Amino acid sequence: MNNSMRSVDNSPPVGNYLRQQRQGRKISLREMARRLHLTPSYLSKVERGLEKPSEETLRHYAREIEANADELLLRAGRLPSDVIPILRASPGLLQVLRGVS
């Protein structure tokens, strides 16, 4: 696997994680696509890292695999949409967060 595709915390790219979780639950690609109201082709591209899923898609996927939606968004390199206005209003929070290891 290309190291540039790994997330900051060295976890697998979100697409790989989604595929592992789906397969671990013995849900076919077609079935998951149906549940998410996506085409199997698009979902396959998401799982292979060729497409970036929307926040809505990630939240729906999280419900299907019983995962924390915010964690899934962070795995995808995204901030949950409700966090962005908080950070904009209080930029000092970024320094505080960066100080936490």
C-alpha positions, 0 to 999 in steps of 0.5 A, spaced: 500 500 500 502 506 498 504 510 504 501 517 502 495 514 502 495 512 509 492 517 514 496 521 519 495 516 525 497 510 520 491 507 519 488 504 513 485 509 508 478 510 509 476 506 503 480 500 505 477 500 512 470 501 509 471 495 505 474 491 511 468 493 515 463 491 510 466 484 508 467 483 516 459 483 516 458 479 510 455 484 506 456 484 499 458 490 495 451 490 491 447 490 498 451 495 501 450 500 495 443 498 495 442 500 503 446 507 501 442 508 495 448 508 491 451 504 485 455 498 486 460 502 481 460 508 485 461 504 492 467 500 489 470 506 487 470 509 494 472 503 497 478 503 492 480 510 494 478 513 487 472 517 489 471 521 495 465 520 499 460 525 501 459 527 509 452 524 508 455 518 505 460 517 510 454 518 516 450 513 512 455 508 512 457 509 519 450 507 521 450 501 517 456 498 520 455 501 527 461 505 527 462 512 530 460 517 524 465 522 527 471 517 527 469 515 520 469 522 517 476 523 521 479 517 518 477 520 511 481 526 513 474 531 514 472 535 519 464 534 521 460 539 518 458 542 525 465 542 528 467 547 522 463 553 525 466 552 532 473 552 529 472 558 525 469 562 531 475 560 536 481 559 532 485 558 538 482 551 539 486 549 534 493 551 538 490 547 544 488 541 540 495 541 537 498 541 544 494 535 545 498 528 543 
